[in-house]
Amino acid sequence: MYPRIRDLREDHDLTQTQVAKTLGMSQTGYSKYETGENDIPTAVLIKLARLYKTSIDFLLGETDDPKPPRKRIPKN
């Protein structure tokens, strides 16, 4: 999982500092997510998925499909 968020960041030509600012945290704190030193909280995973327009499953390595799932329309 952790190399995937680094790869996404690099693919989008972003620095750790830029991503950290978007997440409202320090670069050092964000760096610990990329290295696996700290687990990524759910709220941060949601923000990263939105930033990169992908799914949390992709970030977690549960799928290799980076496309976010389509939103389901609830049935009455």
C-alpha positions in Angstrom: 0.0 0.0 0.0 2.6 2.5 1.0 4.6 2.4 -2.3 1.4 3.0 -4.1 0.7 6.4 -2.5 4.3 7.4 -3.3 3.9 6.3 -6.9 0.7 8.2 -7.3 2.2 11.3 -5.8 5.2 11.0 -8.2 2.9 10.3 -11.2 1.1 13.5 -10.4 4.4 15.4 -10.1 3.7 16.4 -6.5 6.1 16.7 -3.6 5.5 15.3 -0.2 5.2 18.9 1.0 2.4 19.7 -1.5 0.4 16.6 -0.6 0.9 17.2 3.1 -0.4 20.8 2.7 -3.5 19.4 0.9 -4.0 17.0 3.8 -3.5 19.7 6.4 -0.5 18.1 8.0 3.3 18.3 8.1 5.6 16.8 5.4 7.2 14.7 8.1 3.9 13.2 9.1 3.0 12.5 5.5 6.4 10.9 4.8 5.8 8.4 7.6 2.7 7.2 5.7 4.8 6.6 2.5 7.5 4.7 4.4 4.9 2.6 6.4 6.2 4.0 9.7 2.6 5.1 10.5 -0.7 3.6 9.4 -2.9 5.9 7.3 -6.1 6.9 9.1 -9.4 6.4 7.2 -10.0 10.1 6.9 -6.6 10.6 5.2 -7.3 7.6 2.9 -10.5 9.3 1.8 -8.7 12.5 1.1 -6.0 10.8 -0.9 -8.5 8.8 -3.0 -10.3 12.1 -3.8 -7.0 13.9 -4.6 -5.9 11.2 -7.0 -9.4 10.4 -8.2 -9.1 6.7 -7.4 -10.6 4.3 -4.9 -9.5 3.4 -1.4 -9.3 -0.2 -2.5 -6.7 0.8 -5.1 -4.7 2.7 -2.4 -4.8 -0.3 -0.1 -3.7 -2.7 -2.9 -7.0 -4.6 -2.9 -7.4 -4.0 -6.6 -5.2 -3.0 -9.5 -8.0 -1.0 -11.1 -7.3 2.7 -10.3 -10.8 3.8 -11.4 -13.1 4.7 -8.6 -16.3 2.6 -8.4 -19.5 4.1 -9.8 -21.9 5.5 -7.3 -24.8 3.3 -6.7 -28.3 4.6 -6.9 -30.3 3.3 -3.9 -33.4 1.4 -4.8 -36.7 2.4 -3.1 
